[in-house]
Amino acid sequence: MYHRAELYDVIYRGRGKDYQGDARDLVKLVKERNDTATSLLDVACGTGKHLRYFAEEFDRVAGVDLAEDMVRIAGDSLPGIPVYQADMSDFDLGSRFDAITCMFSSIGYLPGVSELDSALRSFSRHLNPGGIVVIEPWWFPERAISGHVVSDLVTEGDCTVSRISHAVLAGNAHRMDVHYVVARTGQGIEHFTDTHVLALFTREQYENAFVMAGLSVEYMTWDKPGPGLFVGSKAR
């Protein structure tokens, strides 16, 4: 799906995704732990919907994403905000931030524990002393469900999108096959498929990655669907 980034936004708008509310809650979480924070990096920023609201609360924000289309759309829609194409498991922007966020369970796309550990080291390198890292994980193995089906049907203007996903357990990962049907007035109907593989890291593997990167870590639930949040802090 991520090579068709425009559909990503259509689907999440159809689901009623509250980017502003998410950003407000994340800003509150960061400021409670570092009330002098003035800069934020959003890793796996997608098309920049959270960044738009982070920019209202921090003097300096930036984004990172692996997908070229996501970076292009985010850059076009957020003039003046730098958005970089990079792999979260090993990147170097040459600057540091007071906070780093990584949402949408994007961390689960890392293929293994070594990449998870490397990603947290990269995050830590980009943090100022006292900086905060917030990561939304994918499901833990004990909560992973095989055979789960999710469906969406969204119409915006002259475009209707149907999305159906089916996820199964495949070793230490979730394999999610997704089918899309896209119909546009005057352009006909297109069908395509996509496959996502998300690692089922344990809570301990996440926490170990934080600690090995020199970060303290706490796990917390919040009032959003999903497995919760990991919050790390770098010593001052």
C-alpha positions as CSV (number, residue, x, y, z in Angstrom):
1,M,0.0,0.0,0.0
2,Y,2.8,2.4,0.8
3,H,3.7,2.9,-2.8
4,R,0.2,4.3,-3.2
5,A,0.4,6.7,-0.3
6,E,-2.7,8.7,-1.3
7,L,-4.8,5.6,-0.5
8,Y,-3.2,5.4,3.0
9,D,-4.7,8.8,3.9
10,V,-8.1,7.9,2.4
11,I,-8.4,4.7,4.5
12,Y,-7.4,6.4,7.7
13,R,-9.7,9.4,7.1
14,G,-12.5,6.8,6.6
15,R,-11.6,5.2,9.9
16,G,-11.9,8.6,11.6
17,K,-8.3,8.7,12.6
18,D,-7.8,11.6,15.1
19,Y,-4.3,12.8,14.3
20,Q,-4.8,16.0,16.2
21,G,-6.0,14.2,19.3
22,D,-3.1,11.7,19.1
23,A,-0.6,14.6,18.8
24,R,-2.2,16.4,21.7
25,D,-1.9,13.3,23.9
26,L,1.7,12.7,22.8
27,V,2.8,16.3,23.4
28,K,1.3,16.1,26.9
29,L,3.1,12.8,27.6
30,V,6.4,14.3,26.4
31,K,6.0,17.6,28.3
32,E,5.2,15.8,31.5
33,R,8.6,14.2,31.4
34,N,10.6,17.0,29.8
35,D,8.8,20.4,30.2
36,T,11.6,22.2,28.4
37,A,11.3,20.1,25.2
38,T,11.3,22.3,22.1
39,S,12.0,19.9,19.2
40,L,10.6,16.6,18.0
41,L,11.4,14.0,15.4
42,D,8.6,11.7,14.1
43,V,10.1,8.4,12.8
44,A,7.9,6.6,10.3
45,C,6.0,9.8,9.8
46,G,4.0,8.6,6.9
47,T,2.3,11.5,5.0
48,G,3.0,13.9,7.9
49,K,-0.4,14.1,9.5
50,H,0.9,14.0,13.1
51,L,3.8,16.3,12.2
52,R,1.3,19.0,11.2
53,Y,0.1,19.2,14.8
54,F,3.5,18.7,16.4
55,A,4.7,21.8,14.6
56,E,2.1,23.8,16.5
57,E,3.7,22.7,19.8
58,F,7.4,22.5,19.2
59,D,9.8,25.1,17.7
60,R,11.5,22.5,15.5
61,V,10.1,19.3,14.1
62,A,11.2,16.9,11.4
63,G,10.1,13.6,10.0
64,V,11.7,10.4,8.7
65,D,10.1,7.7,6.6
66,L,11.4,4.8,4.4
67,A,8.8,5.1,1.7
68,E,9.6,7.6,-1.1
69,D,5.9,8.4,-1.8
70,M,5.2,9.1,1.9
71,V,8.2,11.5,2.1
72,R,7.1,13.3,-1.1
73,I,3.5,13.8,0.1
74,A,4.6,14.9,3.6
75,G,7.2,17.3,2.2
76,D,4.7,18.8,-0.3
77,S,2.0,19.3,2.3
78,L,4.3,20.6,5.1
79,P,6.5,23.4,3.5
80,G,9.3,24.4,5.8
81,I,9.3,21.1,7.7
82,P,12.2,18.8,6.7
83,V,11.2,15.2,5.9
84,Y,13.9,12.7,5.2
85,Q,13.9,9.3,3.5
86,A,15.8,6.9,5.7
87,D,15.6,3.5,7.3
88,M,14.8,3.7,11.0
89,S,17.1,0.9,11.9
90,D,20.2,3.0,11.0
91,F,20.1,6.7,10.1
92,D,22.0,9.8,10.9
93,L,20.4,13.2,10.4
94,G,23.3,15.1,12.0
95,S,21.1,16.7,14.6
96,R,19.4,16.0,17.9
97,F,15.9,16.4,19.3
98,D,14.2,16.6,22.7
99,A,11.6,14.0,21.7
100,I,11.2,11.2,19.2
101,T,7.9,9.5,18.3
102,C,7.4,6.3,16.3
103,M,3.7,5.5,16.0
104,F,1.3,3.3,14.0
105,S,3.2,0.2,15.2
106,S,5.7,1.0,12.5
107,I,8.5,-0.5,14.6
108,G,7.0,-3.9,13.9
109,Y,8.2,-3.7,10.3
110,L,11.7,-4.3,11.5
111,P,12.6,-7.9,10.6
112,G,14.3,-9.0,13.7
113,V,15.7,-8.2,17.2
114,S,19.1,-7.0,15.8
115,E,17.3,-4.4,13.7
116,L,15.1,-3.4,16.7
117,D,18.2,-2.9,18.8
118,S,19.9,-0.9,16.0
119,A,16.8,1.3,15.7
120,L,16.8,2.2,19.4
121,R,20.5,3.0,19.2
122,S,19.7,5.3,16.3
123,F,16.9,6.9,18.2
124,S,19.2,7.4,21.2
125,R,21.9,9.0,19.1
126,H,19.4,11.6,17.9
127,L,18.2,12.5,21.5
128,N,19.4,15.4,23.6
129,P,20.1,14.7,27.2
130,G,16.7,14.4,29.0
131,G,15.1,13.5,25.7
132,I,12.0,11.3,25.4
133,V,11.2,8.4,23.0
134,V,7.7,7.2,22.5
135,I,7.1,4.0,20.5
136,E,3.8,2.4,19.7
137,P,4.6,-1.3,19.3
138,W,2.9,-4.0,17.3
139,W,1.2,-6.8,19.2
140,F,3.1,-9.0,21.7
141,P,3.2,-12.7,20.8
142,E,0.7,-13.7,23.5
143,R,-1.9,-11.3,22.1
144,A,-1.4,-12.0,18.4
145,I,-4.5,-13.4,16.7
146,S,-4.3,-15.7,13.6
147,G,-7.0,-15.4,11.0
148,H,-8.0,-11.8,11.9
149,V,-9.9,-10.0,9.2
150,V,-10.3,-6.2,8.9
151,S,-12.4,-4.4,6.2
152,D,-12.9,-0.8,5.1
153,L,-15.1,0.8,2.5
154,V,-14.5,4.5,1.9
155,T,-15.8,7.0,-0.6
156,E,-14.2,10.4,-1.1
157,G,-15.4,12.5,-4.1
158,D,-15.1,10.4,-7.2
159,C,-13.0,7.7,-5.6
160,T,-14.2,4.6,-3.7
161,V,-11.7,2.3,-1.9
162,S,-12.4,-1.2,-0.5
163,R,-9.7,-2.7,1.7
164,I,-9.8,-6.2,3.2
165,S,-6.9,-7.7,5.2
166,H,-6.3,-11.2,6.6
167,A,-3.5,-11.8,9.1
168,V,-2.0,-15.1,10.1
169,L,0.8,-16.1,12.4
170,A,4.0,-17.0,10.5
171,G,6.8,-17.9,12.9
172,N,7.6,-14.9,15.0
173,A,5.6,-12.5,12.8
174,H,2.2,-11.6,11.6
175,R,1.8,-12.0,7.8
176,M,-1.0,-9.7,6.6
177,D,-2.3,-10.1,3.0
178,V,-4.3,-7.1,1.9
179,H,-6.6,-6.7,-1.1
180,Y,-7.7,-3.3,-2.5
181,V,-10.3,-2.4,-5.0
182,V,-10.2,1.2,-6.2
183,A,-12.9,2.7,-8.4
184,R,-12.7,6.2,-9.8
185,T,-15.4,7.9,-11.9
186,G,-14.4,7.8,-15.5
187,Q,-11.3,5.6,-14.8
188,G,-12.8,2.2,-14.1
189,I,-11.8,-0.3,-11.4
190,E,-8.4,-1.4,-10.2
191,H,-7.5,-4.3,-8.0
192,F,-4.2,-4.9,-6.3
193,T,-2.7,-6.8,-3.4
194,D,-0.1,-6.0,-0.8
195,T,1.6,-8.0,1.9
196,H,2.8,-6.8,5.3
197,V,5.0,-8.7,7.7
198,L,5.2,-7.4,11.2
199,A,7.5,-8.9,13.8
200,L,6.0,-10.1,17.1
201,F,8.6,-8.8,19.5
202,T,8.1,-9.6,23.1
203,R,7.7,-6.9,25.7
204,E,11.1,-7.9,27.1
205,Q,12.8,-7.5,23.7
206,Y,11.5,-4.0,23.4
207,E,12.6,-3.1,26.9
208,N,16.0,-4.7,26.4
209,A,16.5,-2.6,23.2
210,F,15.8,0.6,25.2
211,V,18.1,-0.3,28.0
212,M,21.0,-1.3,25.6
213,A,20.6,2.0,23.9
214,G,21.1,3.8,27.2
215,L,17.5,4.7,27.8
216,S,15.3,4.1,30.8
217,V,11.9,2.6,29.8
218,E,8.3,2.3,31.0
219,Y,5.4,0.5,29.4
220,M,2.0,2.1,29.6
221,T,-1.5,1.7,28.2
222,W,-3.4,4.6,26.8
223,D,-7.0,5.3,25.6
224,K,-6.4,4.3,22.0
225,P,-6.9,0.9,20.3
226,G,-3.7,-1.2,20.3
227,P,-1.1,-2.7,22.6
228,G,0.0,0.5,24.4
229,L,3.2,2.6,24.4
230,F,6.8,2.3,25.4
231,V,8.2,5.5,26.8
232,G,12.0,5.9,27.1
233,S,14.1,8.7,28.7
234,K,17.7,9.6,28.2
235,A,19.6,10.7,31.2
236,R,20.4,14.4,31.6
